[in-house]
């Protein structure tokens, strides 16, 4: 769990949402990165990706959450899985190959939600991928006070009270660090160049709540101008 007692704030940091860069900033604001809560081990070198509801003794703490367009986040997870070495992805320079392998990845990934309910107490690699990466968090119980969108990370950082009023913000350090951070600014491909209609439908169907709650465009998976008929089919066709 990521927590600042000074600012009474809990930070949710799902993977592939610019959390490494955000952690660098938050370390200047007295955040502790506690691993395997409720144990008191503090990880100073990295942030916790655990999504934990505020415990009762912290019920007066606010929650902030890092987020990302679900289409882009799922692509980021895929690239993490096929990573070989520090920064090279085996098909990152071959767009057609990326589309093909990414489509296969999505097909296999979202078969899982239909398989798991039929299995009794099944715990295995497929389930852990869904639970540990895809279905990490929702806003049914706790609504964050602030969302930190990776697409608007500087703007959203500036909306957090304890950051916007700080010398670190007024000095321009935060803006400079985030706008030049390669983890945020550098991507092998834009996500709207690798989705097919079908793969986008599967991601949208699984993350519909996030598109509705967070205001992301369900048609942002493509640069093409969809007809009204195509949009209706995309939103309502049973996959």
QUIBELSUL-V882860 format. One record per backbone hydrogen bond with DSSP energy under -1.0 kcal/mol. NH is the residue of the N-H (numbers start at 1). CO is the residue of the C=O. E is the energy in kcal/mol with one decimal. If there is no record, write none. Layout:
nh=NH co=CO e=E
nh=NH co=CO e=E
This chain:
nh=3 co=32 e=-2.4
nh=4 co=9 e=-2.8
nh=9 co=4 e=-2.0
nh=10 co=62 e=-2.9
nh=11 co=2 e=-2.4
nh=12 co=64 e=-2.9
nh=22 co=18 e=-2.1
nh=23 co=19 e=-2.7
nh=24 co=20 e=-1.5
nh=25 co=21 e=-1.5
nh=26 co=22 e=-3.0
nh=27 co=23 e=-1.9
nh=28 co=25 e=-1.7
nh=29 co=26 e=-2.1
nh=31 co=26 e=-1.2
nh=32 co=3 e=-3.1
nh=34 co=1 e=-3.2
nh=35 co=41 e=-1.9
nh=39 co=36 e=-1.9
nh=43 co=33 e=-3.7
nh=58 co=55 e=-2.4
nh=59 co=56 e=-1.7
nh=61 co=58 e=-2.3
nh=62 co=8 e=-2.6
nh=64 co=10 e=-2.7
nh=65 co=146 e=-2.2
nh=66 co=12 e=-2.3
nh=67 co=148 e=-2.3
nh=73 co=69 e=-2.7
nh=74 co=70 e=-2.5
nh=75 co=71 e=-1.6
nh=76 co=72 e=-2.2
nh=77 co=73 e=-2.3
nh=78 co=74 e=-2.4
nh=79 co=75 e=-2.6
nh=80 co=76 e=-1.7
nh=81 co=77 e=-2.1
nh=82 co=78 e=-1.8
nh=84 co=88 e=-2.4
nh=92 co=89 e=-2.0
nh=94 co=91 e=-1.7
nh=98 co=94 e=-2.1
nh=99 co=95 e=-2.5
nh=100 co=96 e=-2.1
nh=101 co=97 e=-2.8
nh=102 co=98 e=-2.9
nh=103 co=99 e=-2.1
nh=104 co=100 e=-1.9
nh=105 co=101 e=-2.2
nh=106 co=102 e=-2.4
nh=107 co=103 e=-2.4
nh=108 co=104 e=-2.4
nh=109 co=105 e=-2.7
nh=110 co=106 e=-2.4
nh=114 co=111 e=-1.0
nh=115 co=111 e=-1.3
nh=116 co=112 e=-2.9
nh=118 co=115 e=-1.4
nh=119 co=116 e=-2.1
nh=128 co=124 e=-2.4
nh=129 co=125 e=-1.7
nh=130 co=126 e=-1.7
nh=131 co=127 e=-2.8
nh=132 co=128 e=-2.9
nh=133 co=129 e=-1.7
nh=134 co=129 e=-1.3
nh=135 co=130 e=-3.6
nh=145 co=63 e=-3.0
nh=146 co=63 e=-1.0
nh=148 co=65 e=-3.0
nh=150 co=67 e=-2.0
nh=152 co=149 e=-1.2
nh=156 co=152 e=-2.8
nh=157 co=153 e=-2.1
nh=158 co=154 e=-1.8
nh=159 co=156 e=-1.1
nh=160 co=157 e=-1.6
nh=163 co=160 e=-1.3
nh=164 co=160 e=-2.9
nh=165 co=161 e=-1.7
nh=166 co=163 e=-1.9
nh=170 co=166 e=-2.1
nh=171 co=167 e=-2.0
nh=172 co=169 e=-1.5
nh=174 co=168 e=-1.1
nh=176 co=172 e=-2.3
nh=177 co=173 e=-2.8
nh=178 co=174 e=-2.5
nh=179 co=175 e=-2.4
nh=180 co=176 e=-1.0
nh=184 co=181 e=-1.2
nh=185 co=181 e=-2.3
nh=186 co=182 e=-2.1
nh=193 co=190 e=-2.0
nh=194 co=191 e=-1.4
nh=200 co=196 e=-2.3
nh=201 co=197 e=-1.8
nh=202 co=198 e=-1.8
nh=203 co=199 e=-1.9
nh=204 co=200 e=-2.8
nh=205 co=201 e=-2.8
nh=206 co=202 e=-1.7
nh=207 co=203 e=-1.7
nh=211 co=207 e=-1.8
nh=212 co=208 e=-2.4
nh=213 co=209 e=-2.9
nh=214 co=210 e=-2.6
nh=215 co=211 e=-1.0
nh=220 co=217 e=-1.8
nh=222 co=219 e=-1.2
nh=231 co=227 e=-2.4
nh=232 co=228 e=-2.4
nh=233 co=229 e=-2.4
nh=234 co=230 e=-2.6
nh=235 co=231 e=-2.2
nh=236 co=232 e=-2.0
nh=237 co=233 e=-2.2
